[in-house]
């Protein structure tokens, strides 16, 4: 770690320090910045400097990604915060409640798909009357491509 002015140490981090503290590669930090998820400023030497609160934003991003929230949804949630501030505990409760509902919905959908797939494997397409993949005469083609009966949502 490069020693700098102690007063600046409390305020700003280099990209390497952010990467080390967050456990992410520098390339991911740059990617998050390119997507507007985090921000930095440039010093006189044109080097990125991050405020320490970027670590909390990155923690929120990592948790949200871990549960499968798309980056676009994460960005929208962070953009909704006043003045691009770091999420507070109250913000986290609101964001995580919405993401929890989405996660519950995806779990329900995947459970239904898993159960239907089991029936399909047992069917072997020998019982066309109850096969969930059957689409006689391509009747569902107006609804879009692919197997439409397995995913009624």
Residue, then its C-alpha position, 0 to 999 in steps of 0.5 A: x500500500x502506498x503511504x499518502x497524506x493521512x488526512x487523505x487516507x480517511x477520504x479517498x482510496x486508490x483503485x488498488x485499495x478498493x479492489x483489495x478491500x472489496x475482494x474484486x479485481x481492478x477490472x471489475x471496479x472499472x466495469x462497475x464504474x463504466x456502468x455507473x454503479x460507482x464513481x470516482x474522481x481524477x486527481x492531478x495525475x489523472x488517477x482514479x480516487x474513490x471515496x471510502x463509501x464506495x466500499x458499501x456500494x460495492x458490498x450492496x452490488x455484490x450481495x444483490x448479484x449473489x442473489x441474481x439481481x441483474x446489474x441493470x436493476x441494481x443500477x436503477x436502485x442505486x440511481x434512485x437514491x438521492x444525490x447518488x449517496x451510499x445506501x443507508x440501513x433504511x435503503x437496504x431494507x427497502x431494496x432487499x425487500x423488493x429483491x427478496x420478493x423477486x427471489x421468492x418469485x424466481x424460486x417458485x417459478x424454478x420449482x414449478x419448472x423442475x416439477x414439470x420437467x420431471x413429468x416430462x422426463x417420465x413422459x418420454x413423449x409417449x403420452x402426448x395428451x399430457x405432455x407439457x411440451x406438446x404444441x399441436x400445430x404450433x398453436x402457440x407460435x404467436x406467443x413467441x419462440x420456444x417451449x411456451x407451456x413450461x413457462x406460463x409466466 
